[in-house]
Amino acid sequence: CHHVTGECSCPPGWTGHDCTHPCSSGRWGRDCANSCACDGGDGGCDPATGTCSCQPGFTGQHCQ
């Protein structure tokens, strides 16, 4: 947290005043500001990197 303002800078995949809340499903990145772009995945992605989780039969960056 910032030594003057007390505001926390959360690592990717986490959000909230004290960075204790993981990103909700379908969100990722710093402050969970990004939406997952996964077509044939399970609707989710890695909360820190945005990497899609592909279902069987789907491959590639966006599970196509």
C-alpha positions in Angstrom: 0.0 0.0 0.0 1.1 3.6 -0.7 2.8 5.0 2.4 0.9 8.4 2.2 -2.5 7.6 0.8 -2.9 4.0 2.1 -4.2 3.0 -1.3 -3.3 -0.5 -2.3 -1.9 -1.4 -5.7 -3.2 -4.9 -6.2 -1.3 -7.5 -8.2 -3.0 -8.9 -11.3 -5.9 -11.2 -10.4 -6.8 -9.4 -7.2 -9.0 -6.4 -6.3 -10.6 -4.6 -3.3 -9.4 -2.1 -0.8 -6.9 -4.5 0.8 -6.4 -6.7 -2.3 -8.0 -9.8 -0.7 -10.7 -10.4 -3.3 -9.9 -12.5 -6.4 -11.3 -11.5 -9.7 -14.7 -12.8 -10.4 -15.2 -15.3 -13.2 -14.7 -13.8 -16.6 -12.4 -11.0 -15.4 -8.6 -10.7 -15.2 -5.6 -8.4 -14.8 -4.8 -5.5 -12.5 -7.9 -4.5 -10.6 -9.8 -7.1 -12.6 -10.3 -4.5 -15.3 -10.1 -6.9 -18.3 -12.8 -9.3 -19.7 -11.9 -12.8 -20.7 -11.9 -13.4 -24.5 -12.4 -17.1 -24.5 -14.8 -18.5 -27.2 -14.9 -22.3 -26.5 -13.5 -22.3 -23.0 -15.3 -22.8 -19.8 -16.2 -19.1 -19.8 -13.2 -18.3 -17.6 -9.5 -17.5 -17.8 -6.6 -17.2 -15.5 -7.3 -14.2 -13.3 -3.7 -13.0 -13.4 -2.7 -13.6 -17.1 -6.0 -13.9 -19.0 -5.0 -17.2 -20.5 -8.1 -19.1 -21.5 -9.1 -22.5 -20.0 -10.2 -24.5 -23.0 -12.7 -27.3 -23.0 -11.9 -30.6 -24.7 -12.0 -30.1 -28.5 -11.1 -26.4 -28.4 -7.6 -25.0 -28.7 -5.6 -21.8 -29.2 -5.4 -18.5 -27.5 -9.2 -18.0 -27.5 -10.3 -21.6 -27.4 -11.6 -21.6 -31.0 
